[in-house]
């Protein structure tokens, strides 16, 4: 593998990312560029460039005449704006719900060229291997907009909480939507970073993969997780995002095909400790989900 080249690219990109990719002093990207030798350079933004899958992905792209200029970000917030402003050609770091929230709040119209994976959200309970005995417990759930509604749905799928009749938004319910007398557990919203602490204190907790990894909690210890194939999980499919004018760009669409190469899939599984589930959905279908979330 051309790992040294990838590391060098990421290191160079880190200089830009250090100022939140404040490329305003540089020329903006006008899309993928093709050199005289036929190599096409694509500037792609992500928040997890250190993972093995990126090295495999970059090598496979290079074999097909595509050079990935990987721009590494340390925070989610600036990545979509960098794409919208033309500082990137494409990004890969987010699920559909996050993209919809960005478009809705910014008035921008970033679109999707393809899907990558979905990572199930799971319930953990220290020293337990099942839900037996969980009735009456207080369950810590992340309180951020990206995870709270999904966490409530995890508990609903586990038949631990019941939503009130007539809840308008069943994809992202709030604590107020829970019918507490009909539920078996009570939720306690906390900062996502505190969910591992709740787990280590012996309380059941919904913990997303970012914090599992940082806390050293094995994903295999989950006592329940949501169904990645359910309609409720669709907002959490991870995607490649582009500017609207580039949805039909053949080279950017080619990246989606390369990402689903078995070698990349294997690397993603290793990076995620076996929790990721590959998703191959048509881009029109993905954009329909995006529009539905933006208009809800």
N, C-alpha and C positions, 0 to 999 in steps of 0.2 A: 504493500500500500504506500501511497505517497503521503505518509503521515507528516513528514517534515514540512512538505508544502502546505498542508492544511493548517498545521500549527503556525506557520509563518503568516498565512493569510489571516488567521484569527487574531494573532498578535497585532498585526497592522491595523486590523479593524478595531481592536480594542482602543487604539488611540482616539478614533472617532467616537467610540461609545463612551469614553471617559467624559466627554462633554455632552452626554446624552445624544450622541451622534449629531452634534451641532454643525452640520455640514453646510450651514447657510453661507459660509465663506467659500464653499467649493461649488463646482458646477453640478447642477442637479442631473440625475439620471434621466435619460429620455427613453429608456427601455434597454433590453439586451443589445450588446454591440458585437459585431462580428469582425474579426481581424482578417488580414489578407490570407492567412493560412487556413481560414475557414472555422477557426475556434470562436465560439460565442461565449462572451463573458456575461454572467448574471450576478447582480448584486443582491444577496439574500440576507435578510435579518432574522435573528433568532435569539433566544435567551438560554439555550442549552448547547452551545457549540462545542463544549468539552466532551460530549457524549460520543461513544464509539460509533454510533449510527451515522454521525456526520462525516466521519472519516471514510466509512464505506460508501456512503452516498456520493461524496465528492469524487472518489476514485472511479465509481461507475459512470458518473456524469462526464468525467474527463475522457473516459474510453469512448464516449459518444460525441466528443468535440465540444463539450460544455465545461467551461471553467467557472467554478463557483467562487465568487468573491464574498466570503462569509463575514457579515458584520455582527459582532457579538454585543448584546445589550445585557446590562445587569438588572434591569427593571422592565416590567411589561409596558408601562405607560407610554414611553416615546416610540415604540416600534411601529405602531400603526400610523402615527403622525409622520414618521420618517418615510413610510411608503406613500402616504397621501401627498407629501411634498416633493416626491420624485427623487428622494435620496436613496431609495431602494427600488428594485424591480419587483420583488416578491418577498413575503415573509412567511415563516412557519413557526408559530409559537403558541397559538391560541385555539380555543374551540369556537364554535359558531355563536354561542351566546355572548361571549366576550366581544367578538367582532360586531355583533348586532348592537350591543350597548355602545361601542365606540361610534358606529355610524349614526346612531340615534342622537347621541350627545354632541357630536361634532358637526353634524349636517353633511358629512362626507358620504361617499358611495363606494367603499371598497367592496370587492366581490371575491368569489371563490372559484379557483380552477380545479380543486380536487381535495379529497380527504386523505388522512393518514391513519390515525388510530383513535380509539377511545380507551380511556383508562377507567374502569369501574370505580365507584366511590364505595368505601366499605366501612363497616362497623367493627370496632375492636373492643375487647373486654378482657383485661389481663387475667391470666390463669383460668380462662374459660374457653371451651372449644365449641360451644353451641349457645343458643339463646335461652336454654333452660334456666329458669330462675330469674330472668331479667325483669319480670313484671314488678312494677313499683319503683324501679330504678330511675335516677335522673341521668339522662344521656347528654353529654356535651356535644354540641354541633357547631361548626364554624359559622360565624355571624356575617361573613362578607357576602355581597350580592351574588357572586359567582357560585357559591357553594351552599348557602343556607337552604334555598328552596330545594335543591337536589338532595341535600341531607335529609330533609323532612320526607321527601319521596322515598328515600332508602328505607326509612323507618315505616312508611306506609306500605311499601312492598313486603316488608317483614311482618306486617300485621301488628305492629307495635303502636302506631298512632293511626287515628281515623280523622279524615278531613271532614269538615262540616258540609252539609248538603248545600249545593249551589255555589261552591267555590269557583270564582271566575277564572282564575289562573292556576290550573292544575299542574302546569309545568314547573312553576316557581312559586309554590305556596309559601306563605309567611307563618310565623308562630300563631298569629291571630286566626288563621284558617283551621287550626287544629281543634277538634272536638275533644276537649280534655276528659270529660266524664266517660267517653266511649273509648279512650286510649289506654294502653297498658303501661306506658312510660311517660315521663315528663321530660321535655327538652330544656336544655340550658344553653342558650347561645353564648359563645365565647369567641375571642379572637382565634383565628385558625392556628396561630402559633402556640396557643395554650391547650389545644386538644391532646397532644401527646402527654402533657402534664396531668390532665384529667385521667388519661389511660393509666399512667404510672401510679396514680393515687388509688387505682382500683375501680374507677368509674367507667362505664361504657362510654365510648367516644367515636364519633365519625371523624376520620382523619384522612386528608387527601395525600396523594403520593409525595408531594413536595416535603411535607412535614414528617411523613413516615421515614423517608430517606435521611433527613437531618437528625431525627431522633433515634435512628438505628432500629426501628421496629420492622420486623419481617412482614411483608404483605400476606404471607401464607397464614398468619395468625388471625386473619379476619374471621369473624363468626357469621357475617352476612355481607353481601354486596349487591348493588343494583344490577339489573339485567341490561347489558350493553346493547342488546338488540331491541329494547322496548322503545316505544314512541317517546316516553319520558326522557330517554337517554339521548335522543337526537340532538338537542342543543349542545351537547358536550362532545360531539365529534370534532376532532382536531383537523385543521385545514391549512391549505396553502392559500394565502390571500394576495390579490393583485389590485391595481387600479382598474376601474371599469373598462377602460379602453383596451386593456391587455387580456381580457378574458379569452379571446380567441387566439392569442399568441401561441404558435405551435411549439416554440422552445420552452416556454413556461409550462405548457401543458405536458410536455415531455418529462418535466421534473416529477410530475405525479406518477407517471409510469415507472420511472427509475426508482422512486421511493418504495414502490411495491415489489421491487426485485427481492427474491428470497433472501439474499445476503443482507440487505438492509433490514428486512423483517426480523431476521435472526439477531442482528445487532440491537434493534429496538427492544426485543424481548429480553436480551441480556441487560440492557440499560435499565429497563423497568422492572427487573427481577421477575419477569414472567407475567406481569399484570396487564400489559397492553394487549388490546384486541384489534387487529387490522380491520380497517373499514374502507371498502371500495364502493363509493356511491357516485352516481352521475352528477356532474357539476350543476346541471339544471335543477336537479332534485335538491342539491345542497343549497343552491341560491334561493330556492323556494322556501326552504326552512329558514334561511336568513331573513327573507322578506317577512315571513310570518312572525318571527320574533321581533323584528323592528317595528311592525305595525300593531303589536299586541299592547 
